[in-house]
Amino acid sequence: MASVILVHGLWLPGPELFFLRRRLRAAGFRTYRFSYRSVADDLDENAAQLAAFIAAKVDEELHLVGHSLGGIVILRMLELTPRACSGRVVCLGAPLRSSIAGKAFATYPGGSALLGKSTAAFFAAGPMVRWSGTQDLGLIAGDSPLGLGQLISALPSPHDGTVAVEETRLEGATEHIVLPVSHLSMLWSGVVAEQVVSFLSSGRFRLSSESP
């Protein structure tokens, strides 16, 4: 049985992934949830902890799915530990090319502290430019503009209310697809779950994909 490790985003402890986990289990996957301190620990610390979490598993086939900052943690982990996981990877609404809303929020009083060390490290490192890992990488973005991010800063359209579609693209990724969901609703969307299952199973999304 193939397994999936789900990695939550900023400020979200993981229970919000319940619906996606349930759909993955219904599709025949075993699921695990990796919890990390998205604010207190920096990006490399969380990446190292994810690598250790994976190393403790004995599953023959292991995939990774990360929402928002969780996707960034996954890709950073694979940069530092390329052979940690040979399965496929899906990022959901991950601002891989940086975050306009996040950087704007950081300028507010206390904003940087609330965003935490992992986000600060990501901003300091600069945007991801190209995926050069060996794993199939599927990127899912949303274009339903419902979210607080657009209240913090003007976001280029299309966007999911928090992350612009352009911020989710990464050269070298296997596929990139845009779905009618917001940054949070993608976590319980049946359409998103179907695409995740399809990519993890076959390395392709069911809908027409776009060039990364």
N, C-alpha and C positions, 0 to 999 in steps of 0.2 A: 504493500500500500504506500503510495506517495504521500508525503507530508508537506505541510505549509506552516511556516513561521510568520505570524502577523506582527507588525511593528507599528505602534501607535504614533500619533503626532504630538505636537507641542501642547502641553497642559492637559492632554487627554490620557488617562491612566490605562485605557485598554478595553473596559467593558463596552464601549461604544462600537467595538468590532464584533459584537455578539451576532448580529444578523448576517454579516459576511461569513463569519465562522460557521454558522449553521448551514448556510448554502454550500459552502465548501465541503462540509461533512456529508451533506446530501448527495454531492457529486462524487463521493468516494474518497475524499482526502482526509487524512488525520491532521488535526490542527494544534498548533501551540501558540501561545501569546508571549511575546518578549516584552517585559516591562523595564523601563529605564527612567532615569531622572533627567527629564528633558531640560530642566532649568538649572539644577545644581551641578551637573557634570558636563564637562566639555565634550565636543564632538568625538575626539579620538578615544576618550574614556568610554563613551557609550558604544563606539564601534568595536573596541576591544572586548567589552562585555558581551556584545552580540556574538562575536567570534567564539568566545568561550561557551556561550549558550548553545551554539551550533555544534561545537566540538563534543559536547556532552551527549548529543543525540547519536543514536546508532542506526537511524533510518537510512535505507539504501538510496532513496530519492527524496531530496529535500529542496523545496522552493521557498522563496521569500516574497512577501507582499508588505509594502510600507505606505502609510498614509502621510502625506505632507512631510514634516520633518523626519518621520520614520523612513521615508524613501531616501532621504539624504544620508541618514545614519547607515542604511544598508549599502549604498554605493560607496560611502567612505570606508566601511568595513571591507568591502571587496577590493578597494584600492590598496588598503594596508595588508589584507590577507586574501590574495586573489584565489587561492584554492580552498577557501573555507567552505564554499558551497558550489556544487556543480550543477544545481538545478536552475530553473528559470526565475526571473525577477519581474515583479510588477510594481510600479510606483503610481500611487493615486494622488493626484493634485499636488505633486511635489515641486516646489519652486526651485528647480535645479539650476536655473540661470539667475538666481538671486530673487529677492522679494521686495517689490516697491512698497507694498503695505507694511511689511516688517521693518524696513529701514525707516519709513516715516514714523512708525510707532516708537522706534528707538529714540527719536528726538523728543518725545514727550517726557515730562518729568517722571522718573521711575520706569520709563519704558524699557530701557536696556536691561534693568534688573529683572523685570517681568519676563522678558524674552529669554534671558538666561545665557549660560555659557556655551551651549551647543550652537545656538543661533549666532551668537557673537563670533564664534570660531568660524562658522560657515561664511559669514559676511567678510571676515578678515581674510579668508583664503581666496575670495573672489569667486565668480560664477564657474560652474562646471562647463567645460567647453565640448568635450567629446567623450563618449563611452568607448573604452578600449578593452573592456573585460571580455572574457570568453563566454559568459552566460548570456542567453537570450534575454533581452530587456524590453519589456512592454510598458509604455507610458500612457496613462489615462488622464485626460484633463476634462474639466467641466466648463460649460458655457452658460449656466443659469446664474445670473448675477444677483444672488441673494447671500449677503454676508456682511459682517461688520468691517471687513477690510476696505470696502469702497467708501466707508464713512471716514476712514483715517486718511486715505489718499486717493486721488483720481487714478483709476486703473485703466489701462488700454483695453479696449474691447477686441475680442470677447474675453470674459473672465468668469470665474465661479463665485464671485463675491469676496474672495480673499486673494486668489492667485490668478494672474493673467495666463491665458493659454500659451502665449509666447514664452513665459517663464518656465513652462513645463517641458519644453522641447530640448532634446539633447542629440547632437550629431552622433551618429554611430549606433543609436538605439535600433532595435529590431523593428518596432512599430510604435506609432503614436496615434491615438484616437481621441476624438472629442465627443463627449456625450452630454445630453441635456440635464445635467445635475449641478448642484452647488457644491461648495467645498465640504460641507458636512453631510448633505443628503447622499453623496456618493457612497457613504459608509453603509447605508441601508437600502440602497437602490438594487432592485433585482436585475436591471439591465447591466449595471456595473459588475455585479456578481457573475452574470453569465459571461461577460467578456473576460473576467479574471480566470474563470474556470476554463474557458476556451484557450486562453494563452498558456496557462500552466500545463494544459493537456497536450497542446499541439504546437506551441510556439507562434501562434497566429491568433489575432482577434477575428471574430465572426463577421464583423462589419467591415466595410471598406476602410483601410487604414490610410494614414497620411505619411508623407515623408517626414522624418524627424527634423 
